[in-house]
Amino acid sequence: MHATDQFLPLVVKDVTYEVNGAKLIKSLNLEITSSGSTIILGHNGSGKSLLLKLLHGVIAPSSGLVTWNNNIPTTNQYWRTFLLQTPTFFKQTVQYNIEFVLSIAGIPASEHKTRCQQALEICGLGEIRHRNTHSLSGGELQKLSLARAWVLKPRVVLLDEPTVALDPPSVIGFEQIIHQFKQSETKVIMTTHDLAQAKRLADEVVFIDAGKVIEQSQAGEFFSGPESNQAQIFISGELV
Amino acid sequence: MHDDNQGILATAFQLIFTLEPELVEIVLLSLKVSITAVILATLISIPLGTLLGAYRFRGRDFITGIVNALMGLPPVVVGLALYLLLSRTGPLGDLQLLFTSSAMIIAQCILITPIISSLTQQTIEDLFNQHALQFKALGAPTSLTLLPLLRDARTSLFTAILAGFGRASAEVGAVLIVGGNINHLTRVMTTTIALETSKGNLELAMALGIILLIISFTITSLMIVVRKTQSI
């Protein structure tokens, strides 16, 4: 049995999300059952980030239902973490920011040191653990965001275009940590519009466009020949 | 400069450099009153401003409106209201605080609490809004975010407290009414300047004015240093 199986399937049933009468997510249906990584692809404004927020419970659907193994998500379920595209941190040390997450998750203080040490090492932040976050680079901040997730030992990690502002070496470093998550049987659900990255990381692809799921398939199938016209245009690199 | 004015200025500096006892007594009492008022106001304002900045609750806008309105309170009106409360026939007359330094502390505290509260609220609200989505994504209860937010905001809060001290030390109207400007008891820098100027004793008034200006410049300089520290 895979460690994430108890939290799956993830079911999104007829979900609509409206802001001021504008339907940004339209009767979206999706079922994720596999424990491998799921990459949500789509162009800018397709609704990827909103979908992730709905999956984590950061926002509630205007109608429809999101469930993880029949349970409605709330943000204080720490088996699941969500990395924002632009995470924010306290202007304090790297270590403080990681330990803060342990405190809010109610992890006993006796475990803080060991867990923090592990997260710092996995994410390559050991040497800068005492540095203030305001002196970190974009890549280091994203690694800190990952460390903040890792320290909770989540079974599912949701990532919203985490590498969008990073240079290629930082992206590679970041993806290595994502692989560590996968190896530790953590399900990765990540949005991106970077096709090369999607190919490197995806086991399964969900392609969304205009707030609707257009296609869901195994990564190999998707990249060798997507079924939908929109996905074909997207992976051929044309602007939609 | 006119010879008379030069003479006044020279005497004023002489009073300062020789640490003339009356001048020292007035300066020390002024500092004691203002510092005590600032400490009390800070103890009220930081929790109040934090509460208003970080939480959304029914009546919050109303309380915020009142706090903001009180920032512009006319000092003499505060002095008059406090005089009526503390006078022998007033509801708090039994406390016998009128014409004491305690009454002056209360008056200054009333005047600067809205200033520090409002600045604290704005600082915490801005910071909280910056982190709002992150806190939600992390499932962080607001109560657990307050201490780290206050730590992040410490330089801005210190600036707010300095602004309060500047306002308190420059106050004249309210402290004159509730303190009575009694020699050796409630005579502070601002009230002494008013009194001595009206009597034509300009040397002491000038010396106290110079000290007030030094305090004001020191506070302004401290604010600049604190802001620079924050932006590094």
Chai-1 contact restraints between the chains, C-beta under 6 A:
chainA,res_idxA,chainB,res_idxB,connection_type,confidence,min_distance_angstrom,max_distance_angstrom,comment,restraint_id
A,V58,B,K136,contact,1.0,0.0,6.0,A-B,restraint_1
A,V58,B,A137,contact,1.0,0.0,6.0,A-B,restraint_2
A,T75,B,K136,contact,1.0,0.0,6.0,A-B,restraint_3
A,T75,B,G139,contact,1.0,0.0,6.0,A-B,restraint_4
A,N76,B,G139,contact,1.0,0.0,6.0,A-B,restraint_5
A,F82,B,A137,contact,1.0,0.0,6.0,A-B,restraint_6
A,L84,B,A137,contact,1.0,0.0,6.0,A-B,restraint_7
A,T88,B,Q130,contact,1.0,0.0,6.0,A-B,restraint_8
A,T88,B,H131,contact,1.0,0.0,6.0,A-B,restraint_9
A,T88,B,Q134,contact,1.0,0.0,6.0,A-B,restraint_10
A,F90,B,P148,contact,1.0,0.0,6.0,A-B,restraint_11
A,F90,B,D152,contact,1.0,0.0,6.0,A-B,restraint_12
A,K91,B,D152,contact,1.0,0.0,6.0,A-B,restraint_13
A,I104,B,A140,contact,1.0,0.0,6.0,A-B,restraint_14
A,I104,B,L144,contact,1.0,0.0,6.0,A-B,restraint_15
